[in-house]
Amino acid sequence: MQSNLFLNNKSDDMIKKNKLTDSQFGFLLVLPALIVFSLIVLYPFLSSVSHSFFKAGMLTTEKSFIGLNNFKSILSDPNFTKILINTFIFVFGTTFLSFILGFIWAIILNQGFKGSEFLRGITLVNWIIPGTAIGFLWMWIFHGQFGVLNYILRSLGIIKENITWLADPKFSMLAVIIARTWQYMPWFMALLIGGLKGISNDMVEAARIDGANNFKVFTKIVLPSMKNIIFFILLLGIIAGLQHFDIIWVMTTGGPGISTTTLSVEVYKTAFQNWNLGRASAMGTIWVAILSVFMFLYLKMQREK
């Protein structure tokens, strides 16, 4: 009897030793995702960073170590300063214009009038359409000779001659910002409607009873109640804008000149048109460093929540 009890205790100890802990089991669950992340994201990123210290091309396997020369060349290039300015104009222009229009449209649709659900669905179609298709659509609208926009403006007597929107540095950036805003606004609208749904109607009604008008309700109740989600979606909008490529490339390919060239476009041109892999990798590393600032703010906000 005692020997059986001893054997049972021994077997229980062996089971406990062989049993995975919660942390070990959790690691096994995320291991496939870690492998995929390492192969698709981490390894290419580390490879790109290492290439930034070499003189390397796309057409040859030969490369020579040049240290920080790629970075020095980029940072001393006056065109790079213009590209950085273009990037921030595009990112903040599209983000805040999309946010303002999305917020206005979200408030209107949140009133719950007849047909609001249908309009919400129609608005979200813009978000579903691929960026390449949107680029071609707006390239046709802004066409200098046959564009719809010039036709409307001439019909209204606003202009007498056609404007070459995409070929004029004064208007080309505005054109791509409008196209990106048209695509991106529904995303802001959808998230902001979710935030508006979370505001207590009792608070709004109490404020109206106290004599608050629409402006005071918006500034004293709506904005304070939604400050976290507003900051959250603005950060995500900036991060997405910094990575955007397709609409700009389809509409202007970064031109005329470099008037609409952003970091994403310049990295592509340097790597796949100029075949300068080392310089493109260095520029990509700078691009990631800028992105990391906003990613840090996003992760910090998530951790605090």
C-alpha positions in Angstrom: 0.0 0.0 0.0 2.8 2.4 0.9 4.7 1.5 -2.3 1.6 2.3 -4.4 1.2 5.6 -2.6 4.9 6.3 -3.3 4.5 5.5 -7.0 1.4 7.7 -7.2 3.2 10.6 -5.7 6.2 10.1 -7.9 4.0 10.0 -11.0 2.2 13.2 -9.9 5.5 14.9 -9.5 6.6 13.8 -13.0 3.3 15.1 -14.5 3.8 18.5 -12.8 7.4 18.6 -14.1 6.3 17.8 -17.7 3.3 20.2 -17.6 3.9 23.5 -19.4 3.6 26.7 -17.4 1.3 29.5 -18.6 4.1 31.5 -20.0 5.6 28.5 -21.9 2.2 27.7 -23.3 1.6 31.3 -24.3 5.0 31.4 -26.0 4.1 28.3 -28.0 0.9 30.0 -29.1 2.7 33.1 -30.4 5.7 31.2 -31.9 4.2 30.8 -35.4 3.4 34.5 -35.5 6.9 35.4 -34.3 8.4 33.2 -37.1 6.2 34.9 -39.8 7.1 38.3 -38.4 10.8 37.6 -38.3 10.8 36.3 -41.9 8.5 39.0 -43.4 9.3 42.1 -41.3 12.3 41.8 -39.0 14.8 40.2 -41.4 14.1 42.5 -44.3 14.3 45.5 -42.0 17.6 44.4 -40.5 18.9 43.6 -43.9 17.9 47.1 -45.1 19.6 48.8 -42.2 22.8 46.8 -42.9 22.7 47.8 -46.6 22.5 51.5 -45.6 26.2 51.3 -44.6 27.3 50.0 -48.0 27.6 51.2 -51.5 25.3 48.7 -53.2 23.2 48.5 -56.3 20.3 46.4 -57.5 22.1 45.1 -60.7 25.2 43.7 -59.0 26.0 41.6 -55.9 29.1 43.6 -55.2 29.1 46.1 -52.4 31.6 48.1 -50.4 31.5 49.4 -46.9 31.2 53.2 -46.7 30.0 53.7 -43.1 27.7 56.7 -42.7 28.4 58.3 -46.1 25.0 57.4 -47.4 23.4 59.2 -44.5 25.7 62.2 -44.8 24.9 62.4 -48.6 21.2 62.3 -47.9 21.2 64.9 -45.1 23.3 67.3 -47.0 21.1 67.1 -50.1 18.8 70.1 -50.4 16.3 68.0 -52.3 15.9 65.8 -49.2 14.8 68.8 -47.1 12.2 69.5 -49.7 11.1 65.9 -49.7 10.7 65.9 -45.9 8.6 69.1 -46.1 6.5 67.5 -48.8 6.0 64.4 -46.6 4.8 66.4 -43.6 2.6 68.6 -45.8 1.0 65.5 -47.3 0.7 63.6 -44.0 -0.7 66.4 -41.9 -2.8 67.8 -44.7 -4.6 64.5 -45.4 -4.8 63.5 -41.7 -6.4 66.7 -40.4 -8.6 67.4 -43.5 -9.9 63.8 -43.3 -10.4 64.2 -39.6 -12.4 67.5 -39.9 -14.6 66.3 -42.7 -15.0 62.9 -41.1 -16.0 64.5 -37.8 -18.6 66.7 -39.5 -20.0 63.8 -41.4 -20.0 61.6 -38.3 -22.0 64.2 -36.3 -24.5 64.5 -39.2 -25.0 60.8 -39.5 -25.2 60.3 -35.8 -28.4 62.2 -35.7 -30.2 59.0 -36.8 -32.4 60.5 -39.5 -34.1 58.3 -42.1 -31.5 57.1 -44.6 -28.5 57.8 -42.3 -27.5 54.1 -42.3 -27.6 54.0 -46.1 -25.5 57.1 -46.4 -23.0 55.6 -43.9 -22.7 52.5 -46.1 -22.3 54.5 -49.3 -19.5 56.6 -47.6 -17.6 53.5 -46.6 -17.3 52.4 -50.3 -14.5 55.0 -50.7 -12.5 53.1 -48.1 -13.0 49.8 -49.9 -11.9 50.9 -53.3 -8.1 50.2 -53.9 -5.8 53.2 -53.8 -4.7 52.7 -57.4 -8.2 52.9 -58.7 -8.8 56.1 -56.6 -5.6 57.5 -58.1 -6.8 56.9 -61.7 -10.2 58.3 -60.8 -8.9 61.6 -59.4 -6.2 61.8 -62.2 -9.1 61.9 -64.6 -11.0 64.5 -62.5 -7.9 66.8 -62.4 -6.9 66.2 -66.0 -5.7 69.4 -67.6 -7.6 69.2 -70.9 -10.4 66.7 -70.4 -10.9 66.8 -66.6 -14.3 67.2 -65.0 -13.1 69.8 -62.5 -11.9 72.2 -65.2 -15.2 71.7 -67.1 -17.3 72.6 -64.0 -15.1 75.6 -63.1 -15.4 76.9 -66.7 -19.1 76.4 -66.7 -19.5 78.4 -63.5 -17.3 81.2 -64.9 -14.7 80.7 -62.2 -11.8 80.1 -64.7 -11.4 81.1 -68.3 -8.6 78.7 -69.2 -7.9 75.1 -68.1 -5.6 74.6 -65.1 -3.0 71.8 -65.4 -3.6 70.7 -61.8 -1.2 67.7 -61.8 1.5 69.4 -63.9 1.6 72.7 -61.9 3.7 72.6 -58.7 1.3 75.1 -57.2 -1.6 72.7 -57.4 -0.2 69.2 -57.6 0.2 68.6 -53.9 -3.3 70.0 -53.2 -4.6 67.5 -55.8 -3.1 64.4 -54.2 -4.2 65.6 -50.7 -7.8 65.9 -51.9 -7.6 62.4 -53.5 -6.2 60.8 -50.4 -8.7 62.7 -48.2 -11.6 61.3 -50.3 -10.3 57.8 -49.7 -9.4 58.3 -46.0 -12.3 60.3 -44.7 -14.7 57.3 -44.3 -12.2 55.6 -41.9 -12.2 58.6 -39.6 -16.0 58.9 -39.9 -16.5 55.2 -38.9 -14.3 55.5 -35.8 -15.7 58.9 -34.8 -19.3 57.6 -35.0 -18.3 54.9 -32.6 -16.9 57.6 -30.2 -20.1 59.6 -30.5 -22.2 56.6 -29.7 -20.4 56.3 -26.4 -21.4 59.8 -25.2 -24.2 59.8 -22.6 -27.4 61.4 -24.0 -28.3 62.4 -20.4 -25.2 64.7 -20.3 -26.2 66.3 -23.5 -29.8 66.8 -22.5 -28.8 68.2 -19.1 -26.5 70.7 -20.9 -29.3 71.8 -23.2 -31.7 72.3 -20.3 -29.0 74.5 -18.7 -29.2 76.6 -21.9 -26.1 75.3 -23.7 -26.1 75.8 -27.5 -24.7 73.4 -30.0 -21.2 74.9 -29.9 -21.0 74.7 -26.1 -22.3 71.1 -26.2 -19.6 70.2 -28.7 -16.7 72.0 -26.9 -17.7 71.2 -23.3 -19.1 67.6 -23.7 -18.3 66.0 -27.0 -14.6 66.9 -27.4 -13.7 66.1 -23.7 -15.5 62.8 -23.9 -13.7 61.8 -27.1 -10.3 63.2 -26.5 -8.7 59.8 -26.2 -10.2 58.3 -29.4 -9.4 61.6 -31.2 -5.7 61.4 -30.2 -5.7 57.7 -31.0 -7.1 58.0 -34.6 -5.0 61.1 -35.4 -1.9 59.1 -34.5 -3.0 56.2 -36.6 -3.8 58.6 -39.4 -0.3 60.2 -39.3 1.4 56.7 -39.3 -0.7 55.6 -42.3 0.0 58.9 -44.1 3.8 58.5 -43.6 3.6 55.1 -45.3 1.3 56.1 -48.2 2.5 55.5 -51.7 0.0 54.4 -54.3 -2.3 57.4 -54.9 0.8 59.8 -55.2 2.6 57.4 -57.6 -0.5 56.9 -59.8 -1.4 60.6 -60.0 2.0 62.3 -60.3 4.8 59.8 -59.7 6.2 62.4 -57.4 6.2 65.3 -59.9 6.2 67.7 -61.4 9.9 67.8 -60.4 9.8 66.7 -56.8 6.8 68.8 -55.8 4.8 65.8 -54.6 7.7 63.4 -53.8 7.4 62.0 -50.3 9.7 59.7 -48.4 7.9 56.6 -49.7 8.1 57.7 -53.3 11.7 58.8 -53.0 12.7 55.4 -51.5 11.0 53.6 -54.4 12.6 55.8 -57.0 16.1 55.5 -55.5 15.9 51.7 -55.2 14.0 50.7 -58.4 14.7 53.5 -60.9 18.2 54.7 -59.9 19.2 51.2 -58.7 21.0 52.7 -55.6 20.1 50.1 -52.9 22.5 51.6 -50.3 21.1 55.1 -50.5 17.5 53.8 -50.6 18.2 51.7 -47.5 19.7 54.7 -45.7 16.7 56.8 -46.6 14.4 54.0 -45.5 16.1 53.9 -42.2 15.5 57.6 -41.7 11.9 57.0 -42.7 11.5 54.3 -40.1 13.1 56.5 -37.4 10.5 59.2 -38.1 7.7 56.6 -38.0 9.1 55.2 -34.7 8.4 58.5 -33.0 4.7 58.3 -33.7 4.6 54.5 -33.0 6.2 55.2 -29.6 3.4 57.7 -28.8 0.8 55.2 -30.0 2.2 52.3 -27.9 2.6 54.6 -24.9 -1.0 55.6 -25.1 -2.1 51.9 -25.4 0.0 51.0 -22.4 -1.6 53.8 -20.3 -5.1 52.7 -21.3 
